[in-house]
Amino acid sequence: MTALIDMPEAMVRGPEPTDERRIGGVLMEMKNITLRFGGVKAITDISFDIREGEIRAIIGPNGAGKSSMLNVISGFYVPQEGEVWFRGKRRPQMKPYEVAQQGIARTFQNIALFEGMSVLDNIMTGRLTLMKTGLWSQALWWGRAQAEEVEHRAKVERIIDFLEIQHIRKTPVGRLPYGLKKRVELARALATEPKLLLLDEPMAGMNVEEKEDMCRFILDTNDEFGTTIALIEHDMGVVMDLSDRVVVMDYGKKIGDGTPDEIRSNKAVIDAYLGVQHD
């Protein structure tokens, strides 16, 4: 088996004790979740929670069921067994747009943007679930609809400034390099004003500089907006540096759950995922 991964120095901040004043009570709880596709179990009897204000990582080898779990959280998959609780209430079966209206947003491993639209217009689509005026009023752009769009645009401009993408705000997304597209996708998710933000491999395909920028923006999103974040990520340096707690999956089962330090020293996790050099 390979040697235990040597965690690099913090890319953005050094390891810090969790700020207990920032971490609140349970925001979401997954209770005994089991998900099947035909006779194949993608997730087997997994329970864990996500606390308000924390950064919660979900890690594991390829095929562990991480993306399936994120799809359960976002309402795209409905588990055959178990319950999803959000803000103290059992969540009934919902369509993804209804989950978004509850305050859960996500980004995708494969970028899902409108390539022919500008950066500004892509981010504005994140405000659609928050608009109260009807399509007819919006089309005419008068009265309340006009005032509402001005308000929404002001909030989008704040996000553009926050993510430092002012210089590309009018650029069609299809012309952007990969790293900036990932930043625009994050901006669109933030435009929904999520209470829980789900990030599916936000660093995938990025170079070191792009990873540093994305780490900084994730931390700032958590600190400045108070957004609770759950993320899937394979870069263990990033995971251990960003996360307050980590849940580890392997073959659809949970094999570890705790702080980064606890996960580093968990023998089951080391053997299954991180790797260890045995005598």
Secondary structure, DSSP 8 states (H G I E B T S, - for coil): --------S-SSS------TTT--SEEEEEEEEEEEETTEEEEEEEEEEEETT-EEEEE-STTSSHHHHHHHHTTSS--SEEEEEETTEE-----HHHHHHHTEEE--SS----TTSBHHHHHHGGGGGG--S-HHHHHHT-HHHHHHHHHHHHHHHHHHHHTT-GGGTTSBGGGS-HHHHHHHHHHHHHHT--SEEEEESTTTT--HHHHHHHHHHHHHHHHHS--EEEEE-S-HHHHHHH-SEEEEEETTEEEEEE-HHHHHT-HHHIIIII-----
